[in-house]
Amino acid sequence: MYKDIVFLDGIDEDYLQSVINFVEEWESYSSVLRISTSGSTGEPKMFEFSRKQVEASARYTGRFFDFKKGDSILLSLSPNFVAGKLMLVRALLHEMKIVVAPLSANPLKEINKIPTPIKLAAFVPYQVNEILKDESSKIIYETIENVIIGGAEISHDLELKVAALKNKNYSSFAMTETLTHFALRKIDGQTDFYSCLPGIKINQDERGCVVVEQNEILKQALTTNDLIELIDNTKFRWKGRIDNVINSGGVKIFPEADEKLVEHLFNGIRFYISSKKSETLGEEAVLMIEDFLWSKNKQQGILTEIEKLLPKYHAPKSILFFDKFTETKNGKIIRQKFA
């Protein structure tokens, strides 16, 4: 088996074995990799990728970060899922050292020192948030040259914290069909666009949604439901999911963008902007909040504050409260629209 693997303290037996199993499977030259989608935009689907496709994905990331033989990757994601599998393949393909950290909210908490400089690590936003709460973990985090943050939405507050760090951090634009990320955005407080990995090009369809052109991973062009502002065939700004766009009296509202502008008002309470039918406007924006019912004064207060921050005609005029939002299996909110 591949020898250049270091297991840090705090690794449980199941996690350790899952890493060993995948490495052995890959080294046996298994020709097919089976991966299930998260189900975040519909029912989970199973995909099969050839070894050639998986290696192409690993090479694309390697070119972006300029991997060299002997560099190190930090693994803190389960190899039972696509993100963890691809981290291991990147290391194996480029002959890099694999440093395996615990699977936990803060994988760096019990680590005094990482035994080698880390070229690349990947975390979900929740992990990054927990790491930055602990000063010693934060110091270690900043020694990692490049960090990919993905798997869930990155809050505005977390973006501000990450942008102030000394190392390089990236938000991933990813889907199972492209074997994790096909584009990355640097989190530095200035960059608002995604750059495709070397070897990947994009376009737009007639709806304004991103189309990933055929490449070594994709056997044919992949059309998505992600609305974008196309800068060129390798750069774009994400506007939101076409499924979520609200057409209110001819004004197109992109709720994901508006939510970023107001999320600091909610102090961690989960919310999103959706719509309901309107006789005069067709649709009108409505605020969805996961909390107990607020007083009328508190409701009016938040609606007034939101109106100050959003473009004209974008602000919701009413609120719906939920004890618990409906979620996918991996915890993403399933947005609802109401008649």
Contacts in CASP RR format, 6 or more apart in sequence:
PFRMAT RR
TARGET T0000
AUTHOR 0000-0000-0000
METHOD contacts of the structure
MODEL  1
MYKDIVFLDGIDEDYLQSVINFVEEWESYSSVLRISTSGSTGEPKMFEFS
RKQVEASARYTGRFFDFKKGDSILLSLSPNFVAGKLMLVRALLHEMKIVV
APLSANPLKEINKIPTPIKLAAFVPYQVNEILKDESSKIIYETIENVIIG
GAEISHDLELKVAALKNKNYSSFAMTETLTHFALRKIDGQTDFYSCLPGI
KINQDERGCVVVEQNEILKQALTTNDLIELIDNTKFRWKGRIDNVINSGG
VKIFPEADEKLVEHLFNGIRFYISSKKSETLGEEAVLMIEDFLWSKNKQQ
GILTEIEKLLPKYHAPKSILFFDKFTETKNGKIIRQKFA
1 20 0 8 1.000
1 23 0 8 1.000
1 24 0 8 1.000
1 27 0 8 1.000
2 23 0 8 1.000
2 27 0 8 1.000
2 92 0 8 1.000
2 98 0 8 1.000
4 70 0 8 1.000
4 95 0 8 1.000
4 96 0 8 1.000
4 97 0 8 1.000
4 98 0 8 1.000
5 19 0 8 1.000
5 23 0 8 1.000
5 97 0 8 1.000
5 98 0 8 1.000
5 99 0 8 1.000
5 100 0 8 1.000
6 97 0 8 1.000
6 98 0 8 1.000
6 99 0 8 1.000
6 100 0 8 1.000
6 115 0 8 1.000
6 116 0 8 1.000
7 16 0 8 1.000
7 19 0 8 1.000
7 100 0 8 1.000
8 99 0 8 1.000
8 100 0 8 1.000
8 101 0 8 1.000
8 102 0 8 1.000
8 111 0 8 1.000
8 114 0 8 1.000
9 102 0 8 1.000
9 110 0 8 1.000
9 111 0 8 1.000
10 102 0 8 1.000
10 110 0 8 1.000
11 100 0 8 1.000
11 101 0 8 1.000
11 102 0 8 1.000
12 102 0 8 1.000
12 103 0 8 1.000
15 78 0 8 1.000
15 100 0 8 1.000
15 102 0 8 1.000
15 103 0 8 1.000
16 100 0 8 1.000
18 78 0 8 1.000
18 79 0 8 1.000
18 80 0 8 1.000
19 75 0 8 1.000
19 79 0 8 1.000
19 88 0 8 1.000
19 98 0 8 1.000
19 100 0 8 1.000
21 79 0 8 1.000
22 79 0 8 1.000
22 85 0 8 1.000
22 88 0 8 1.000
23 88 0 8 1.000
23 92 0 8 1.000
26 88 0 8 1.000
26 89 0 8 1.000
26 92 0 8 1.000
27 92 0 8 1.000
29 51 0 8 1.000
30 51 0 8 1.000
31 50 0 8 1.000
31 51 0 8 1.000
32 48 0 8 1.000
32 49 0 8 1.000
32 50 0 8 1.000
32 51 0 8 1.000
33 48 0 8 1.000
33 49 0 8 1.000
33 50 0 8 1.000
33 51 0 8 1.000
33 54 0 8 1.000
33 85 0 8 1.000
34 46 0 8 1.000
34 47 0 8 1.000
34 48 0 8 1.000
34 49 0 8 1.000
35 46 0 8 1.000
35 47 0 8 1.000
35 48 0 8 1.000
35 49 0 8 1.000
35 82 0 8 1.000
35 85 0 8 1.000
35 176 0 8 1.000
35 179 0 8 1.000
36 44 0 8 1.000
36 45 0 8 1.000
36 46 0 8 1.000
36 47 0 8 1.000
36 176 0 8 1.000
37 44 0 8 1.000
37 45 0 8 1.000
37 46 0 8 1.000
37 47 0 8 1.000
37 175 0 8 1.000
37 176 0 8 1.000
38 44 0 8 1.000
38 151 0 8 1.000
38 176 0 8 1.000
38 328 0 8 1.000
38 329 0 8 1.000
38 330 0 8 1.000
38 332 0 8 1.000
39 45 0 8 1.000
39 328 0 8 1.000
39 329 0 8 1.000
39 330 0 8 1.000
40 328 0 8 1.000
40 330 0 8 1.000
40 332 0 8 1.000
41 225 0 8 1.000
41 241 0 8 1.000
41 243 0 8 1.000
42 328 0 8 1.000
44 329 0 8 1.000
45 176 0 8 1.000
47 176 0 8 1.000
47 177 0 8 1.000
49 179 0 8 1.000
49 217 0 8 1.000
52 216 0 8 1.000
53 179 0 8 1.000
53 216 0 8 1.000
53 217 0 8 1.000
54 86 0 8 1.000
54 89 0 8 1.000
54 179 0 8 1.000
55 89 0 8 1.000
55 93 0 8 1.000
56 215 0 8 1.000
56 216 0 8 1.000
56 217 0 8 1.000
57 86 0 8 1.000
57 89 0 8 1.000
57 178 0 8 1.000
57 179 0 8 1.000
57 180 0 8 1.000
57 217 0 8 1.000
58 86 0 8 1.000
58 89 0 8 1.000
58 90 0 8 1.000
58 93 0 8 1.000
58 94 0 8 1.000
59 93 0 8 1.000
59 216 0 8 1.000
60 182 0 8 1.000
60 197 0 8 1.000
60 198 0 8 1.000
60 199 0 8 1.000
60 200 0 8 1.000
60 216 0 8 1.000
60 217 0 8 1.000
61 67 0 8 1.000
61 86 0 8 1.000
61 90 0 8 1.000
61 120 0 8 1.000
61 181 0 8 1.000
61 197 0 8 1.000
62 90 0 8 1.000
62 94 0 8 1.000
63 197 0 8 1.000
63 198 0 8 1.000
63 199 0 8 1.000
64 184 0 8 1.000
64 197 0 8 1.000
64 198 0 8 1.000
65 119 0 8 1.000
65 120 0 8 1.000
65 146 0 8 1.000
67 90 0 8 1.000
67 94 0 8 1.000
67 96 0 8 1.000
67 119 0 8 1.000
67 120 0 8 1.000
68 94 0 8 1.000
69 94 0 8 1.000
69 95 0 8 1.000
69 96 0 8 1.000
70 95 0 8 1.000
70 96 0 8 1.000
70 97 0 8 1.000
71 94 0 8 1.000
71 96 0 8 1.000
71 97 0 8 1.000
71 119 0 8 1.000
71 120 0 8 1.000
72 96 0 8 1.000
72 97 0 8 1.000
72 98 0 8 1.000
72 99 0 8 1.000
72 116 0 8 1.000
72 117 0 8 1.000
72 118 0 8 1.000
72 119 0 8 1.000
73 87 0 8 1.000
73 90 0 8 1.000
73 91 0 8 1.000
73 96 0 8 1.000
73 97 0 8 1.000
73 98 0 8 1.000
73 99 0 8 1.000
73 118 0 8 1.000
73 119 0 8 1.000
73 120 0 8 1.000
73 121 0 8 1.000
74 99 0 8 1.000
74 101 0 8 1.000
74 114 0 8 1.000
74 118 0 8 1.000
74 120 0 8 1.000
74 121 0 8 1.000
74 144 0 8 1.000
75 84 0 8 1.000
75 87 0 8 1.000
75 88 0 8 1.000
75 91 0 8 1.000
75 98 0 8 1.000
75 99 0 8 1.000
75 100 0 8 1.000
75 101 0 8 1.000
76 100 0 8 1.000
76 101 0 8 1.000
76 102 0 8 1.000
76 103 0 8 1.000
76 104 0 8 1.000
76 107 0 8 1.000
76 121 0 8 1.000
76 122 0 8 1.000
76 123 0 8 1.000
76 127 0 8 1.000
77 83 0 8 1.000
77 84 0 8 1.000
77 87 0 8 1.000
77 103 0 8 1.000
77 122 0 8 1.000
77 123 0 8 1.000
77 124 0 8 1.000
78 84 0 8 1.000
78 103 0 8 1.000
79 85 0 8 1.000
79 87 0 8 1.000
79 88 0 8 1.000
82 176 0 8 1.000
82 179 0 8 1.000
82 180 0 8 1.000
83 122 0 8 1.000
83 150 0 8 1.000
83 151 0 8 1.000
83 174 0 8 1.000
83 180 0 8 1.000
84 122 0 8 1.000
86 179 0 8 1.000
86 180 0 8 1.000
87 120 0 8 1.000
87 122 0 8 1.000
88 98 0 8 1.000
90 96 0 8 1.000
90 120 0 8 1.000
91 97 0 8 1.000
91 98 0 8 1.000
92 98 0 8 1.000
96 119 0 8 1.000
97 116 0 8 1.000
99 114 0 8 1.000
99 115 0 8 1.000
99 116 0 8 1.000
99 118 0 8 1.000
101 107 0 8 1.000
101 108 0 8 1.000
101 111 0 8 1.000
102 110 0 8 1.000
105 126 0 8 1.000
105 127 0 8 1.000
105 130 0 8 1.000
106 127 0 8 1.000
106 130 0 8 1.000
106 131 0 8 1.000
106 133 0 8 1.000
106 134 0 8 1.000
106 137 0 8 1.000
107 123 0 8 1.000
107 127 0 8 1.000
107 131 0 8 1.000
108 131 0 8 1.000
108 134 0 8 1.000
108 137 0 8 1.000
108 140 0 8 1.000
108 141 0 8 1.000
109 131 0 8 1.000
109 134 0 8 1.000
109 136 0 8 1.000
109 137 0 8 1.000
111 137 0 8 1.000
111 140 0 8 1.000
113 140 0 8 1.000
114 140 0 8 1.000
114 143 0 8 1.000
114 144 0 8 1.000
117 143 0 8 1.000
117 145 0 8 1.000
118 143 0 8 1.000
118 144 0 8 1.000
118 145 0 8 1.000
119 145 0 8 1.000
119 146 0 8 1.000
120 144 0 8 1.000
120 145 0 8 1.000
120 146 0 8 1.000
120 147 0 8 1.000
120 148 0 8 1.000
121 144 0 8 1.000
121 146 0 8 1.000
121 147 0 8 1.000
121 148 0 8 1.000
122 147 0 8 1.000
122 148 0 8 1.000
122 149 0 8 1.000
122 150 0 8 1.000
122 172 0 8 1.000
123 131 0 8 1.000
123 147 0 8 1.000
123 148 0 8 1.000
123 149 0 8 1.000
123 150 0 8 1.000
124 149 0 8 1.000
124 150 0 8 1.000
124 151 0 8 1.000
124 152 0 8 1.000
125 149 0 8 1.000
125 150 0 8 1.000
125 151 0 8 1.000
125 152 0 8 1.000
125 153 0 8 1.000
125 154 0 8 1.000
125 155 0 8 1.000
125 158 0 8 1.000
126 152 0 8 1.000
128 141 0 8 1.000
128 147 0 8 1.000
128 149 0 8 1.000
128 158 0 8 1.000
128 162 0 8 1.000
129 158 0 8 1.000
130 137 0 8 1.000
131 137 0 8 1.000
131 138 0 8 1.000
131 141 0 8 1.000
132 138 0 8 1.000
132 141 0 8 1.000
132 158 0 8 1.000
132 161 0 8 1.000
132 162 0 8 1.000
138 165 0 8 1.000
141 147 0 8 1.000
141 165 0 8 1.000
141 167 0 8 1.000
142 165 0 8 1.000
142 166 0 8 1.000
142 167 0 8 1.000
143 167 0 8 1.000
144 167 0 8 1.000
145 167 0 8 1.000
145 168 0 8 1.000
146 167 0 8 1.000
146 168 0 8 1.000
146 169 0 8 1.000
146 170 0 8 1.000
147 167 0 8 1.000
147 168 0 8 1.000
147 169 0 8 1.000
147 170 0 8 1.000
148 170 0 8 1.000
148 172 0 8 1.000
148 181 0 8 1.000
148 184 0 8 1.000
149 162 0 8 1.000
149 169 0 8 1.000
149 170 0 8 1.000
149 171 0 8 1.000
149 172 0 8 1.000
149 187 0 8 1.000
150 171 0 8 1.000
150 172 0 8 1.000
150 174 0 8 1.000
150 181 0 8 1.000
151 172 0 8 1.000
151 174 0 8 1.000
152 332 0 8 1.000
154 162 0 8 1.000
154 171 0 8 1.000
154 187 0 8 1.000
155 263 0 8 1.000
156 260 0 8 1.000
156 263 0 8 1.000
156 264 0 8 1.000
157 263 0 8 1.000
157 264 0 8 1.000
159 187 0 8 1.000
159 189 0 8 1.000
160 189 0 8 1.000
162 169 0 8 1.000
162 187 0 8 1.000
163 169 0 8 1.000
163 187 0 8 1.000
163 188 0 8 1.000
163 189 0 8 1.000
168 186 0 8 1.000
169 186 0 8 1.000
169 187 0 8 1.000
169 188 0 8 1.000
170 184 0 8 1.000
170 185 0 8 1.000
170 186 0 8 1.000
170 187 0 8 1.000
171 184 0 8 1.000
171 185 0 8 1.000
171 187 0 8 1.000
171 194 0 8 1.000
172 180 0 8 1.000
172 181 0 8 1.000
172 183 0 8 1.000
172 184 0 8 1.000
173 181 0 8 1.000
173 182 0 8 1.000
173 183 0 8 1.000
173 184 0 8 1.000
173 185 0 8 1.000
173 194 0 8 1.000
173 238 0 8 1.000
174 180 0 8 1.000
174 181 0 8 1.000
174 182 0 8 1.000
175 182 0 8 1.000
175 224 0 8 1.000
177 218 0 8 1.000
177 222 0 8 1.000
178 200 0 8 1.000
178 212 0 8 1.000
178 217 0 8 1.000
178 218 0 8 1.000
178 222 0 8 1.000
179 217 0 8 1.000
181 197 0 8 1.000
182 196 0 8 1.000
182 197 0 8 1.000
182 200 0 8 1.000
182 212 0 8 1.000
182 217 0 8 1.000
183 194 0 8 1.000
183 195 0 8 1.000
183 196 0 8 1.000
183 197 0 8 1.000
183 200 0 8 1.000
183 202 0 8 1.000
183 236 0 8 1.000
184 194 0 8 1.000
184 195 0 8 1.000
184 197 0 8 1.000
185 191 0 8 1.000
185 192 0 8 1.000
185 193 0 8 1.000
185 194 0 8 1.000
185 195 0 8 1.000
192 237 0 8 1.000
193 231 0 8 1.000
193 235 0 8 1.000
193 236 0 8 1.000
193 237 0 8 1.000
194 235 0 8 1.000
194 236 0 8 1.000
194 237 0 8 1.000
194 238 0 8 1.000
195 234 0 8 1.000
195 235 0 8 1.000
196 202 0 8 1.000
196 234 0 8 1.000
196 235 0 8 1.000
199 215 0 8 1.000
199 216 0 8 1.000
200 212 0 8 1.000
200 213 0 8 1.000
200 215 0 8 1.000
200 234 0 8 1.000
201 212 0 8 1.000
201 213 0 8 1.000
201 215 0 8 1.000
201 233 0 8 1.000
201 234 0 8 1.000
202 210 0 8 1.000
202 211 0 8 1.000
202 212 0 8 1.000
202 213 0 8 1.000
202 228 0 8 1.000
202 230 0 8 1.000
202 233 0 8 1.000
202 234 0 8 1.000
202 236 0 8 1.000
203 210 0 8 1.000
203 211 0 8 1.000
203 213 0 8 1.000
203 221 0 8 1.000
203 230 0 8 1.000
203 233 0 8 1.000
204 210 0 8 1.000
204 211 0 8 1.000
204 228 0 8 1.000
204 230 0 8 1.000
205 211 0 8 1.000
205 223 0 8 1.000
207 227 0 8 1.000
207 242 0 8 1.000
208 227 0 8 1.000
208 228 0 8 1.000
208 230 0 8 1.000
208 242 0 8 1.000
209 223 0 8 1.000
209 224 0 8 1.000
209 225 0 8 1.000
209 226 0 8 1.000
209 227 0 8 1.000
209 228 0 8 1.000
209 242 0 8 1.000
210 224 0 8 1.000
210 226 0 8 1.000
210 227 0 8 1.000
210 228 0 8 1.000
210 230 0 8 1.000
210 236 0 8 1.000
211 221 0 8 1.000
211 222 0 8 1.000
211 223 0 8 1.000
211 224 0 8 1.000
212 218 0 8 1.000
212 221 0 8 1.000
212 222 0 8 1.000
212 224 0 8 1.000
213 221 0 8 1.000
213 233 0 8 1.000
214 220 0 8 1.000
214 221 0 8 1.000
225 241 0 8 1.000
225 242 0 8 1.000
225 243 0 8 1.000
226 238 0 8 1.000
226 240 0 8 1.000
226 241 0 8 1.000
226 242 0 8 1.000
227 238 0 8 1.000
227 239 0 8 1.000
227 240 0 8 1.000
227 241 0 8 1.000
227 242 0 8 1.000
227 245 0 8 1.000
227 254 0 8 1.000
228 236 0 8 1.000
228 237 0 8 1.000
228 238 0 8 1.000
228 239 0 8 1.000
229 236 0 8 1.000
229 237 0 8 1.000
229 239 0 8 1.000
230 236 0 8 1.000
231 237 0 8 1.000
238 256 0 8 1.000
239 254 0 8 1.000
239 256 0 8 1.000
239 257 0 8 1.000
240 254 0 8 1.000
240 255 0 8 1.000
240 256 0 8 1.000
240 257 0 8 1.000
241 256 0 8 1.000
243 335 0 8 1.000
244 254 0 8 1.000
244 255 0 8 1.000
244 256 0 8 1.000
244 274 0 8 1.000
244 335 0 8 1.000
245 252 0 8 1.000
245 253 0 8 1.000
245 254 0 8 1.000
245 255 0 8 1.000
246 252 0 8 1.000
246 253 0 8 1.000
246 255 0 8 1.000
246 273 0 8 1.000
246 274 0 8 1.000
246 275 0 8 1.000
246 283 0 8 1.000
246 284 0 8 1.000
246 285 0 8 1.000
247 253 0 8 1.000
247 282 0 8 1.000
247 283 0 8 1.000
248 275 0 8 1.000
248 278 0 8 1.000
248 281 0 8 1.000
248 282 0 8 1.000
248 283 0 8 1.000
248 284 0 8 1.000
248 285 0 8 1.000
248 313 0 8 1.000
248 314 0 8 1.000
249 280 0 8 1.000
249 281 0 8 1.000
249 282 0 8 1.000
249 283 0 8 1.000
249 313 0 8 1.000
250 281 0 8 1.000
251 313 0 8 1.000
251 314 0 8 1.000
253 273 0 8 1.000
253 275 0 8 1.000
253 285 0 8 1.000
253 313 0 8 1.000
253 314 0 8 1.000
255 272 0 8 1.000
255 273 0 8 1.000
255 274 0 8 1.000
255 285 0 8 1.000
255 335 0 8 1.000
258 273 0 8 1.000
258 310 0 8 1.000
258 311 0 8 1.000
258 314 0 8 1.000
259 271 0 8 1.000
259 272 0 8 1.000
259 273 0 8 1.000
261 309 0 8 1.000
261 310 0 8 1.000
262 305 0 8 1.000
262 306 0 8 1.000
262 309 0 8 1.000
262 310 0 8 1.000
263 271 0 8 1.000
265 302 0 8 1.000
265 305 0 8 1.000
265 306 0 8 1.000
265 309 0 8 1.000
266 289 0 8 1.000
269 289 0 8 1.000
269 290 0 8 1.000
269 291 0 8 1.000
270 289 0 8 1.000
270 290 0 8 1.000
270 325 0 8 1.000
270 333 0 8 1.000
271 287 0 8 1.000
271 288 0 8 1.000
271 289 0 8 1.000
271 290 0 8 1.000
272 288 0 8 1.000
272 325 0 8 1.000
272 333 0 8 1.000
272 335 0 8 1.000
273 285 0 8 1.000
273 286 0 8 1.000
273 287 0 8 1.000
273 288 0 8 1.000
273 316 0 8 1.000
274 285 0 8 1.000
274 286 0 8 1.000
274 288 0 8 1.000
274 335 0 8 1.000
274 336 0 8 1.000
274 337 0 8 1.000
274 338 0 8 1.000
275 283 0 8 1.000
275 284 0 8 1.000
275 285 0 8 1.000
275 286 0 8 1.000
275 337 0 8 1.000
275 338 0 8 1.000
276 283 0 8 1.000
276 284 0 8 1.000
276 286 0 8 1.000
276 318 0 8 1.000
276 337 0 8 1.000
276 338 0 8 1.000
276 339 0 8 1.000
277 283 0 8 1.000
277 338 0 8 1.000
277 339 0 8 1.000
278 284 0 8 1.000
283 337 0 8 1.000
284 316 0 8 1.000
284 317 0 8 1.000
285 314 0 8 1.000
285 315 0 8 1.000
285 316 0 8 1.000
285 317 0 8 1.000
286 316 0 8 1.000
286 317 0 8 1.000
286 318 0 8 1.000
286 319 0 8 1.000
286 320 0 8 1.000
286 338 0 8 1.000
287 302 0 8 1.000
287 303 0 8 1.000
287 306 0 8 1.000
287 316 0 8 1.000
287 318 0 8 1.000
287 319 0 8 1.000
287 320 0 8 1.000
288 319 0 8 1.000
288 320 0 8 1.000
288 322 0 8 1.000
288 325 0 8 1.000
288 335 0 8 1.000
288 336 0 8 1.000
289 319 0 8 1.000
289 320 0 8 1.000
289 321 0 8 1.000
289 322 0 8 1.000
290 321 0 8 1.000
290 322 0 8 1.000
290 323 0 8 1.000
290 324 0 8 1.000
290 325 0 8 1.000
291 321 0 8 1.000
291 322 0 8 1.000
292 321 0 8 1.000
292 323 0 8 1.000
293 321 0 8 1.000
294 302 0 8 1.000
294 319 0 8 1.000
294 321 0 8 1.000
299 319 0 8 1.000
302 319 0 8 1.000
303 315 0 8 1.000
303 316 0 8 1.000
303 317 0 8 1.000
303 318 0 8 1.000
303 319 0 8 1.000
306 315 0 8 1.000
306 316 0 8 1.000
307 315 0 8 1.000
320 338 0 8 1.000
325 333 0 8 1.000
325 334 0 8 1.000
326 333 0 8 1.000
326 334 0 8 1.000
326 336 0 8 1.000
327 333 0 8 1.000
327 334 0 8 1.000
328 334 0 8 1.000
END
